[in-house]
Amino acid sequence: MSTEISIRPLREADLGEADRIVRLAFGTFFGLPDPINFMGDAAYVQPRWRTDPKAAFAAEVSGKLAGSSFASNWGSVGYFGPLTVAPDLWDRGIAKRLMEPMMACFERWRTTHAGLFTFAHSQKHLGLYQKFGFWPRFLTAVMSKHVQQTTAMPPARFSLEKDQESVLKSCRALTDTIYDGLELRREICAVRDQKLGETVILWEGSSLDGFAVCQFGPGTEGGSGRCYVKFGAARSAAAFEALLDACELLAAGEHLSVIAAGVNTARDGAYVRMLARGFRADFIGVAMQKPNVPGYNRPGVYVIDDWR
C-alpha cells in the first residue's frame, strides 16, 4: 500500500499529539510494558517547539500527524532530535522525509558541524543517517548520580545577573574557544524565558570559567526530581570539577534527587572526571557527525551534552 507523506511546519495545535507519538515511539523501541509512559513528566516537544517553532516539522499521512522532528541551532553547530514516527507507520519512508527539513535548516543556518545522538546497536538508524552524510564516531554516555545534599554556598545564577547580555557574550567567548562559532544563547534564553530551570555561571574573579544550562521540573527535559544538564562548558579540568560542584549545588538547592548529564567519551578527561564523581551510565548511544571529523568531541575539551 502506498503511503502519501507530506511535510509541513509543526503547529502549536499539533504539540499534544506530537508529544504522544514521541513517547510511544521511544517506549516501543525500548520495549516498555506501557510505552506511553516513556520519560514520565519530562518533555521534549513543547519546550523545543517554543524555543524555535521554525525548526520544528510535522509529517502527515493522509492528513493525520504521523511524526515530527526538531533541529537545534547552536551557532556554527547544529543537531537534530528527537525525530520520531508513530510505530504503526515505521518503515514507510517517513523518517527519511523528515530528514529533509533538518538538512535545510543546517544549510540556512550555515552550520559547519552537524550531529545527532542515536542507538549504536541499530543498523536501521545508522543506515538512515549515513545516507545524509552523518557518520558514527565515539559513544555518548547519558549518565546520572544521586545528589548529595549540602549547606555550601549556592552557585551564581544567570537569572540573577544584572547584565545578562554581557554574560551571554562571555559564554559565547568561552564556547568560541572550544569550537569556532559555537554559541548557546538560544538554550540559555529558552531556559530563562520558558522558566525551564536555571543556567549556572562559574566565575573566577571577573572572568567566566564555565557555565551549565540546566532543566528541571515537570514539562522540561529534566522532569520532576531531576536536574538535567543539557549543556555545560568549562575552560579547564579544574574549572570542570568546579562546574560539576556548582550543578550539584543547584540541584541540592532545588531539592532535586538526581543530576543527569551526557558526555561524549571522546572528551576523555570530562568522562573520567564524571565517573570519579559517581556518575554512571543509564544508557549509551553514539554521536553521528557531519562532516566526519571530531568537531569538539576530542580530548582536552570539557563539555557536557548529548545531542538527544
MOBELSUL-V335297 format. One record per pair of residues at least 12 apart in sequence whose ideal C-beta (glycine too) atoms are under 10 Angstrom apart, sorted by sequence separation. I is the first residue (numbers start at 1). J is the second residue. D is the distance in whole Angstrom. If there is no record, write none. Layout:
{{I:J:D} {I:J:D}}
This chain:
{{23:35:7} {24:36:6} {26:38:5} {27:39:8} {56:68:7} {57:69:5} {69:81:8} {70:82:7} {71:83:10} {83:95:6} {85:97:10} {102:114:8} {171:183:8} {172:184:8} {187:199:8} {199:211:6} {200:212:5} {214:226:10} {215:227:8} {216:228:7} {232:244:8} {234:246:10} {247:259:6} {262:274:10} {263:275:9} {23:36:5} {24:37:10} {25:38:8} {26:39:7} {56:69:8} {57:70:8} {69:82:7} {70:83:8} {85:98:7} {116:129:6} {158:171:9} {171:184:6} {172:185:7} {188:201:10} {199:212:7} {200:213:8} {214:227:5} {215:228:5} {216:229:10} {261:274:7} {23:37:7} {24:38:8} {55:69:9} {56:70:5} {57:71:8} {68:82:8} {69:83:4} {70:84:10} {84:98:9} {102:116:9} {115:129:10} {169:183:10} {171:185:7} {198:212:9} {199:213:5} {200:214:6} {214:228:7} {215:229:8} {229:243:9} {232:246:9} {247:261:8} {21:36:10} {23:38:4} {55:70:6} {56:71:8} {67:82:10} {68:83:8} {69:84:8} {83:98:5} {168:183:9} {184:199:9} {198:213:9} {199:214:7} {212:227:10} {213:228:9} {214:229:5} {215:230:6} {229:244:9} {232:247:7} {244:259:9} {20:36:7} {22:38:8} {23:39:6} {55:71:4} {67:83:7} {68:84:6} {69:85:9} {83:99:7} {116:132:10} {118:134:9} {120:136:7} {168:184:9} {169:185:9} {171:187:10} {197:213:8} {198:214:6} {199:215:10} {213:229:7} {214:230:7} {263:279:8} {265:281:10} {22:39:8} {23:40:10} {54:71:9} {55:72:7} {67:84:5} {68:85:9} {99:116:10} {168:185:5} {171:188:7} {196:213:9} {197:214:5} {198:215:9} {212:229:5} {213:230:5} {214:231:9} {244:261:8} {26:44:10} {52:70:8} {55:73:7} {66:84:10} {67:85:4} {68:86:10} {80:98:9} {114:132:9} {116:134:6} {118:136:8} {196:214:9} {197:215:4} {198:216:8} {212:230:8} {213:231:5} {214:232:8} {229:247:6} {259:277:10} {261:279:7} {263:281:10} {287:305:10} {289:307:9} {23:42:10} {49:68:9} {51:70:9} {52:71:8} {54:73:10} {66:85:6} {67:86:6} {80:99:8} {83:102:7} {114:133:8} {115:134:7} {120:139:6} {196:215:5} {197:216:5} {212:231:7} {213:232:7} {229:248:10} {259:278:10} {260:279:9} {262:281:9} {265:284:9} {287:306:8} {288:307:9} {19:39:9} {23:43:9} {48:68:10} {52:72:7} {66:86:5} {114:134:7} {120:140:9} {165:185:10} {168:188:7} {196:216:8} {197:217:7} {211:231:8} {212:232:4} {213:233:9} {227:247:7} {259:279:8} {262:282:10} {287:307:6} {22:43:8} {23:44:9} {49:70:7} {51:72:8} {52:73:7} {65:86:8} {80:101:9} {81:102:9} {167:188:8} {168:189:8} {192:213:10} {194:215:9} {196:217:7} {211:232:7} {212:233:8} {227:248:8} {229:250:9} {262:283:10} {264:285:10} {265:286:10} {266:287:8} {285:306:8} {22:44:6} {23:45:9} {48:70:5} {51:73:9} {64:86:9} {66:88:9} {67:89:7} {80:102:4} {115:137:9} {118:140:10} {191:213:6} {195:217:8} {210:232:7} {211:233:6} {212:234:9} {229:251:9} {260:282:7} {262:284:10} {264:286:9} {265:287:9} {285:307:9} {22:45:6} {45:68:7} {47:70:10} {48:71:9} {55:78:9} {57:80:10} {66:89:5} {67:90:10} {79:102:9} {80:103:9} {117:140:6} {188:211:8} {190:213:9} {191:214:7} {196:219:8} {197:220:6} {210:233:6} {211:234:8} {227:250:6} {228:251:10} {262:285:9} {264:287:5} {285:308:8} {19:43:6} {21:45:9} {44:68:10} {48:72:7} {59:83:10} {61:85:9} {78:102:9} {164:188:9} {189:213:10} {191:215:6} {195:219:10} {196:220:5} {197:221:9} {209:233:10} {210:234:4} {227:251:4} {258:282:10} {19:44:8} {20:45:9} {45:70:8} {55:80:8} {59:84:10} {61:86:9} {64:89:9} {69:94:10} {78:103:10} {80:105:8} {115:140:10} {117:142:8} {164:189:9} {188:213:6} {190:215:9} {191:216:10} {194:219:9} {195:220:9} {196:221:8} {197:222:7} {208:233:10} {209:234:6} {210:235:6} {226:251:8} {227:252:9} {262:287:10} {264:289:10} {18:44:9} {19:45:4} {44:70:7} {57:83:9} {59:85:7} {66:92:9} {69:95:8} {80:106:8} {106:132:10} {187:213:5} {194:220:8} {196:222:8} {208:234:10} {209:235:5} {210:236:9} {225:251:10} {227:253:10} {244:270:9} {18:45:5} {19:46:7} {59:86:9} {61:88:10} {67:94:5} {78:105:7} {79:106:9} {184:211:8} {186:213:10} {200:227:10} {208:235:8} {209:236:8} {227:254:7} {240:267:10} {243:270:10} {267:294:10} {15:43:9} {17:45:9} {18:46:9} {61:89:6} {66:94:6} {67:95:7} {69:97:9} {70:98:10} {78:106:5} {164:192:8} {171:199:8} {174:202:10} {184:212:10} {187:215:9} {207:235:9} {210:238:10} {228:256:10} {266:294:7} {16:45:9} {69:98:4} {77:106:10} {78:107:10} {95:124:9} {99:128:7} {103:132:6} {159:188:10} {184:213:6} {191:220:9} {198:227:9} {200:229:9} {209:238:9} {210:239:5} {222:251:9} {225:254:10} {227:256:5} {232:261:7} {240:269:8} {244:273:7} {248:277:8} {266:295:9} {267:296:8} {270:299:9} {273:302:8} {15:45:6} {16:46:9} {19:49:10} {59:89:9} {67:97:9} {68:98:7} {69:99:7} {71:101:8} {78:108:10} {95:125:9} {99:129:8} {102:132:8} {103:133:9} {158:188:6} {171:201:8} {191:221:10} {197:227:7} {202:232:9} {209:239:4} {210:240:7} {225:255:9} {226:256:6} {227:257:9} {228:258:9} {229:259:7} {230:260:10} {231:261:9} {232:262:10} {240:270:6} {244:274:7} {248:278:10} {264:294:10} {266:296:9} {267:297:6} {268:298:9} {269:299:7} {270:300:9} {274:304:8} {14:45:9} {15:46:5} {18:49:8} {61:92:8} {66:97:10} {67:98:6} {69:100:9} {71:102:5} {78:109:6} {158:189:9} {168:199:10} {170:201:9} {197:228:8} {199:230:10} {202:233:10} {204:235:8} {208:239:10} {209:240:9} {210:241:10} {212:243:6} {225:256:6} {226:257:8} {227:258:7} {228:259:8} {229:260:7} {230:261:9} {231:262:9} {232:263:9} {264:295:9} {266:297:4} {267:298:7} {268:299:5} {269:300:7} {270:301:7} {66:98:9} {69:101:7} {70:102:8} {71:103:9} {73:105:7} {77:109:10} {78:110:9} {79:111:9} {96:128:6} {99:131:8} {100:132:9} {159:191:9} {167:199:9} {196:228:10} {197:229:10} {199:231:9} {200:232:8} {202:234:7} {204:236:10} {210:242:7} {211:243:8} {212:244:9} {214:246:10} {222:254:10} {224:256:9} {225:257:5} {226:258:5} {227:259:5} {228:260:5} {229:261:4} {230:262:9} {237:269:6} {241:273:6} {244:276:10} {245:277:9} {264:296:9} {265:297:9} {266:298:6} {267:299:7} {268:300:9} {269:301:8} {270:302:5} {15:48:10} {48:81:9} {61:94:7} {69:102:6} {71:104:9} {72:105:9} {73:106:9} {76:109:9} {78:111:4} {83:116:8} {91:124:8} {95:128:6} {99:132:5} {158:191:8} {159:192:6} {170:203:9} {174:207:9} {197:230:9} {199:232:10} {202:235:9} {209:242:7} {210:243:4} {214:247:6} {224:257:9} {225:258:6} {226:259:7} {227:260:7} {228:261:7} {229:262:8} {236:269:10} {237:270:8} {240:273:6} {244:277:6} {264:297:4} {266:299:7} {267:300:8} {268:301:10} {269:302:6} {270:303:7} {12:46:9} {15:49:6} {48:82:8} {59:93:10} {60:94:9} {71:105:4} {75:109:8} {76:110:8} {77:111:7} {78:112:9} {79:113:9} {80:114:8} {81:115:9} {82:116:10} {90:124:9} {95:129:9} {158:192:7} {167:201:6} {173:207:10} {174:208:6} {196:230:9} {204:238:9} {209:243:8} {210:244:9} {212:246:7} {216:250:9} {222:256:8} {226:260:6} {227:261:9} {228:262:9} {229:263:10} {240:274:9} {263:297:10} {264:298:9} {267:301:5} {270:304:7} {10:45:8} {14:49:9} {15:50:9} {59:94:5} {70:105:10} {71:106:7} {73:108:9} {74:109:9} {75:110:10} {76:111:7} {77:112:8} {78:113:8} {79:114:7} {80:115:8} {81:116:6} {82:117:9} {83:118:9} {93:128:10} {96:131:7} {99:134:10} {157:192:10} {164:199:10} {173:208:7} {174:209:8} {204:239:7} {211:246:9} {212:247:5} {216:251:7} {223:258:9} {237:272:10} {241:276:9} {244:279:9} {266:301:8} {267:302:7} {59:95:8} {69:105:10} {73:109:5} {75:111:9} {76:112:5} {77:113:5} {78:114:5} {79:115:5} {80:116:6} {81:117:6} {96:132:9} {159:195:9} {167:203:10} {170:206:10} {172:208:10} {174:210:7} {175:211:9} {210:246:8} {214:250:6} {222:258:9} {234:270:8} {237:273:7} {241:277:8} {267:303:6} {12:49:7} {21:58:10} {44:81:8} {45:82:8} {71:108:10} {74:111:9} {75:112:9} {76:113:6} {77:114:7} {78:115:8} {79:116:6} {80:117:10} {81:118:8} {170:207:8} {171:208:7} {174:211:7} {202:239:6} {209:246:10} {210:247:10} {214:251:8} {217:254:8} {222:259:9} {223:260:9} {233:270:10} {264:301:9} {267:304:9} {10:48:10} {11:49:9} {12:50:9} {18:56:8} {21:59:10} {44:82:5} {59:97:6} {71:109:8} {73:111:8} {75:113:10} {76:114:10} {77:115:7} {78:116:10} {79:117:8} {159:197:10} {160:198:9} {161:199:9} {170:208:4} {202:240:9} {204:242:9} {212:250:8} {216:254:6} {222:260:7} {232:270:9} {267:305:10} {10:49:6} {45:84:9} {59:98:5} {74:113:9} {159:198:6} {169:208:9} {170:209:10} {171:210:9} {191:230:8} {203:242:10} {216:255:10} {217:256:9} {221:260:9} {263:302:9} {264:303:8} {9:49:10} {18:58:7} {44:84:9} {57:97:9} {58:98:9} {71:111:9} {158:198:7} {159:199:8} {161:201:7} {171:211:5} {190:230:10} {202:242:6} {214:254:9} {216:256:6} {263:303:8} {264:304:9} {12:53:8} {15:56:9} {17:58:9} {57:98:6} {74:115:10} {157:198:5} {158:199:4} {160:201:9} {167:208:7} {170:211:8} {202:243:5} {262:303:10} {263:304:6} {264:305:8} {11:53:8} {14:56:9} {25:67:8} {57:99:10} {59:101:10} {83:125:10} {157:199:7} {158:200:8} {159:201:10} {166:208:10} {171:213:9} {201:243:10} {214:256:9} {216:258:10} {262:304:7} {263:305:8} {264:306:8} {10:53:7} {25:68:10} {57:100:9} {58:101:10} {71:114:9} {72:115:10} {155:198:9} {156:199:10} {157:200:7} {158:201:6} {168:211:10} {187:230:6} {188:231:9} {200:243:7} {202:245:9} {216:259:9} {261:304:5} {262:305:6} {263:306:7} {264:307:9} {9:53:7} {10:54:10} {12:56:10} {14:58:6} {21:65:7} {57:101:4} {155:199:10} {156:200:7} {157:201:7} {167:211:8} {187:231:6} {202:246:6} {216:260:10} {261:305:8} {262:306:2} {9:54:7} {10:55:9} {11:56:9} {20:65:9} {21:66:8} {22:67:9} {56:101:9} {57:102:8} {71:116:10} {83:128:9} {155:200:5} {156:201:4} {200:245:10} {201:246:8} {202:247:10} {214:259:9} {215:260:10} {261:306:8} {262:307:8} {9:55:9} {10:56:4} {14:60:10} {21:67:6} {22:68:7} {55:101:8} {83:129:9} {154:200:9} {155:201:7} {156:202:7} {184:230:9} {200:246:5} {214:260:10} {260:306:9} {262:308:7} {9:56:7} {10:57:6} {11:58:7} {17:64:9} {18:65:7} {21:68:7} {54:101:10} {55:102:9} {57:104:9} {155:202:7} {156:203:6} {184:231:6} {200:247:6} {214:261:9} {9:57:6} {10:58:4} {17:65:5} {22:70:10} {57:105:9} {155:203:10} {184:232:10} {200:248:10} {8:57:7} {9:58:7} {10:59:9} {16:65:10} {17:66:10} {18:67:8} {19:68:9} {55:104:10} {56:105:10} {80:129:10} {182:231:10} {184:233:8} {198:247:10} {200:249:8} {212:261:8} {7:57:6} {8:58:6} {18:68:4} {55:105:5} {200:250:5} {7:58:7} {8:59:8} {14:65:6} {17:68:9} {18:69:10} {54:105:8} {55:106:10} {182:233:8} {199:250:9} {200:251:10} {6:58:9} {7:59:6} {8:60:7} {13:65:10} {18:70:9} {35:87:8} {156:208:10} {198:250:6} {6:59:7} {7:60:8} {15:68:9} {52:105:9} {55:108:9} {158:211:7} {197:250:9} {5:59:6} {6:60:5} {11:65:10} {14:68:7} {54:108:9} {55:109:9} {80:134:10} {158:212:10} {179:233:10} {5:60:7} {6:61:8} {10:65:9} {29:84:9} {156:211:9} {158:213:9} {178:233:6} {198:253:9} {4:60:9} {5:61:6} {6:62:9} {26:82:7} {175:231:9} {177:233:9} {178:234:9} {198:254:8} {4:61:6} {5:62:9} {6:63:8} {8:65:10} {25:82:8} {155:212:9} {157:214:10} {178:235:9} {197:254:8} {247:304:8} {3:61:6} {4:62:6} {10:68:5} {25:83:9} {26:84:7} {28:86:9} {29:87:8} {175:233:6} {177:235:8} {244:302:10} {3:62:8} {4:63:9} {10:69:8} {25:84:4} {28:87:5} {174:233:6} {197:256:10} {243:302:8} {6:66:9} {7:67:10} {10:70:8} {22:82:6} {24:84:8} {25:85:6} {27:87:9} {28:88:10} {171:231:10} {174:234:8} {244:304:9} {5:66:7} {21:82:10} {22:83:10} {23:84:9} {24:85:10} {25:86:7} {26:87:10} {29:90:9} {174:235:7} {240:301:10} {241:302:9} {243:304:8} {5:67:9} {7:69:9} {22:84:5} {24:86:7} {25:87:6} {28:90:9} {171:233:8} {240:302:4} {3:66:9} {21:84:6} {22:85:10} {24:87:6} {233:296:9} {237:300:9} {239:302:7} {240:303:9} {18:82:10} {21:85:7} {22:86:10} {24:88:9} {25:89:10} {236:300:9} {238:302:9} {240:304:9} {19:84:10} {21:86:5} {25:90:8} {174:239:10} {237:302:6} {18:84:8} {20:86:9} {21:87:9} {113:179:7} {236:302:7} {112:179:9} {113:180:9} {234:301:9} {235:302:7} {21:89:9} {112:180:8} {113:181:9} {233:301:8} {234:302:4} {17:86:9} {112:181:7} {113:182:8} {233:302:7} {234:303:8} {111:181:9} {112:182:10} {232:302:8} {233:303:5} {234:304:9} {110:181:9} {232:303:7} {233:304:8} {231:303:7} {232:304:4} {233:305:9} {231:304:6} {232:305:7} {230:304:8} {231:305:5} {229:304:5} {230:305:7} {231:306:9} {229:305:8} {230:306:8} {229:306:9} {147:225:9} {228:306:10} {230:308:9} {147:226:9} {147:227:7} {228:308:10} {144:226:8} {144:227:10} {5:89:9} {144:228:9} {3:89:7} {142:228:10} {143:229:10} {5:92:8} {7:94:9} {155:242:9} {221:308:8} {3:91:10} {5:93:7} {155:243:9} {3:92:4} {5:94:6} {30:119:10} {157:246:10} {2:92:9} {3:93:7} {7:97:5} {29:119:8} {155:245:8} {156:246:8} {214:304:10} {1:92:9} {3:94:7} {5:96:9} {6:97:9} {7:98:7} {10:101:10} {155:246:4} {213:304:9} {5:97:5} {7:99:10} {9:101:9} {154:246:9} {155:247:8} {210:302:8} {212:304:7} {213:305:9} {5:98:9} {7:100:7} {8:101:9} {29:122:8} {152:245:8} {155:248:9} {157:250:8} {210:303:10} {3:97:10} {7:101:6} {152:246:10} {155:249:5} {156:250:10} {210:304:10} {150:245:9} {154:249:6} {155:250:6} {29:125:9} {152:248:9} {153:249:8} {154:250:7} {157:253:10} {75:172:8} {152:249:6} {77:175:9} {150:248:8} {151:249:10} {154:252:9} {155:253:8} {76:175:10} {145:244:10} {149:248:10} {150:249:6} {154:253:5} {75:175:8} {76:176:9} {147:247:9} {148:248:6} {149:249:10} {152:252:8} {153:253:10} {154:254:10} {74:175:8} {75:176:9} {77:178:10} {147:248:6} {148:249:9} {150:251:10} {151:252:9} {152:253:10} {77:179:6} {146:248:10} {147:249:9} {149:251:9} {150:252:5} {76:179:7} {77:180:10} {145:248:8} {147:250:9} {148:251:9} {149:252:5} {150:253:9} {75:179:9} {76:180:6} {77:181:7} {147:251:5} {148:252:7} {149:253:10} {74:179:9} {75:180:9} {76:181:3} {77:182:5} {146:251:10} {147:252:5} {75:181:5} {76:182:6} {77:183:8} {145:251:10} {147:253:10} {149:255:9} {74:181:9} {75:182:5} {76:183:8} {77:184:9} {147:254:9} {74:182:6} {75:183:3} {147:255:9} {149:257:10} {74:183:6} {75:184:8} {147:256:6} {73:183:9} {74:184:6} {75:185:8} {146:256:10} {147:257:6} {74:185:9} {75:186:9} {146:257:6} {147:258:6} {148:259:9} {73:185:9} {74:186:7} {146:258:6} {147:259:6} {73:186:6} {74:187:7} {145:258:7} {146:259:8} {182:295:9} {72:186:8} {73:187:10} {144:258:5} {145:259:6} {182:296:7} {72:187:8} {144:259:7} {145:260:8} {179:294:10} {143:259:9} {144:260:4} {145:261:9} {179:295:6} {180:296:10} {143:260:7} {144:261:8} {178:295:10} {179:296:4} {72:190:10} {142:260:7} {143:261:6} {144:262:10} {178:296:5} {179:297:10} {187:305:10} {142:261:8} {143:262:7} {179:298:10} {141:261:9} {142:262:5} {143:263:7} {178:298:10} {141:262:7} {142:263:9} {175:296:9} {182:303:9} {184:305:9} {140:262:6} {141:263:6} {178:300:10} {179:301:8} {140:263:7} {141:264:8} {178:301:6} {139:263:10} {140:264:5} {141:265:6} {177:301:10} {178:302:8} {179:303:9} {139:264:7} {140:265:7} {178:303:6} {138:264:5} {139:265:5} {140:266:9} {137:264:8} {138:265:5} {139:266:9} {140:267:10} {137:265:10} {138:266:4} {143:271:9} {175:303:8} {137:266:7} {138:267:8} {145:274:8} {148:277:10} {138:268:9} {141:271:7} {145:275:10} {148:278:9} {55:186:10} {140:271:10} {143:274:6} {139:271:10} {143:275:8} {145:277:7} {146:278:8} {138:271:10} {141:274:8} {145:278:4} {52:186:7} {141:275:9} {143:277:10} {144:278:10} {145:279:5} {51:186:6} {143:278:9} {144:279:7} {145:280:7} {51:187:8} {143:279:4} {144:280:7} {142:279:10} {143:280:6} {144:281:8} {51:189:8} {52:190:8} {141:279:8} {143:281:5} {144:282:5} {51:190:4} {141:280:9} {142:281:7} {143:282:7} {50:190:7} {51:191:9} {141:281:4} {142:282:5} {143:283:9} {140:281:10} {141:282:8} {142:283:6} {143:284:9} {48:190:9} {51:193:9} {139:281:9} {141:283:8} {142:284:7} {47:190:7} {50:193:8} {51:194:8} {140:283:10} {141:284:5} {142:285:7} {47:191:9} {50:194:6} {140:284:7} {141:285:8} {51:196:9} {117:262:8} {139:284:5} {140:285:5} {50:196:9} {139:285:7} {140:286:7} {47:194:6} {117:264:9} {139:286:6} {140:287:5} {46:194:9} {138:286:7} {139:287:8} {140:288:10} {47:196:6} {115:264:10} {136:285:10} {137:286:7} {138:287:6} {136:286:5} {137:287:6} {135:286:10} {136:287:7} {137:288:7} {138:289:9} {135:287:10} {136:288:5} {137:289:6} {43:196:10} {134:287:9} {135:288:6} {136:289:8} {134:288:4} {135:289:6} {133:288:9} {134:289:6} {135:290:7} {137:292:7} {132:288:9} {133:289:9} {134:290:5} {135:291:8} {136:292:9} {137:293:9} {138:294:9} {74:231:8} {133:290:5} {134:291:9} {135:292:4} {137:294:7} {140:297:8} {72:230:10} {130:288:8} {132:290:7} {133:291:7} {134:292:8} {135:293:9} {137:295:9} {129:288:5} {133:292:8} {138:297:6} {125:285:9} {126:286:8} {128:288:10} {129:289:10} {130:290:10} {137:297:6} {138:298:9} {125:286:9} {129:290:9} {143:304:9} {126:288:7} {121:284:10} {122:285:9} {125:288:9} {143:306:9} {119:283:9} {120:284:7} {121:285:9} {122:286:9} {142:306:5} {119:284:9} {120:285:6} {121:286:9} {140:305:9} {141:306:8} {119:285:6} {120:286:4} {140:306:5} {142:308:7} {118:285:6} {119:286:8} {120:287:10} {140:307:7} {47:215:8} {117:285:5} {118:286:6} {120:288:10} {140:308:9} {116:285:9} {117:286:7} {118:287:8} {116:286:9} {117:287:6} {118:288:6} {116:287:7} {117:288:8} {43:215:10} {47:219:7} {115:287:6} {116:288:5} {42:215:9} {46:219:6} {47:220:6} {48:221:8} {115:288:6} {116:289:8} {42:216:9} {46:220:9} {47:221:7} {114:288:9} {115:289:5} {116:290:9} {42:217:9} {43:218:8} {114:289:7} {115:290:7} {41:217:9} {42:218:8} {43:219:5} {44:220:10} {113:289:7} {114:290:5} {41:218:4} {42:219:8} {43:220:7} {44:221:6} {113:290:8} {114:291:8} {40:218:9} {41:219:7} {42:220:7} {43:221:7} {112:290:10} {113:291:7} {41:220:9} {42:221:6} {43:222:10} {111:290:9} {112:291:9} {42:222:6} {43:223:8} {113:293:8} {115:295:7} {41:222:10} {42:223:3} {113:294:9} {114:295:9} {115:296:10} {39:221:9} {41:223:5} {42:224:8} {113:295:4} {115:297:8} {40:223:5} {41:224:5} {112:295:9} {113:296:8} {39:223:7} {40:224:7} {41:225:10} {42:226:7} {106:290:8} {113:297:10} {40:225:9} {40:226:9} {42:228:8} {103:290:9} {117:305:9} {117:306:6} {118:307:9} {115:305:10} {117:307:4} {118:308:9} {116:307:6} {117:308:5} {115:307:5} {116:308:9} {114:307:10} {19:219:10} {79:287:9} {79:288:10} {79:289:9} {78:290:10} {42:260:10} {77:295:7} {76:295:10} {77:296:8} {81:306:10} {79:305:9} {81:307:7} {82:308:7} {79:306:10} {80:307:9} {81:308:6} {77:305:10} {79:307:4} {78:307:10} {79:308:9} {77:307:9} {74:305:9} {74:307:10} {72:307:8} {30:283:9} {44:308:8}}
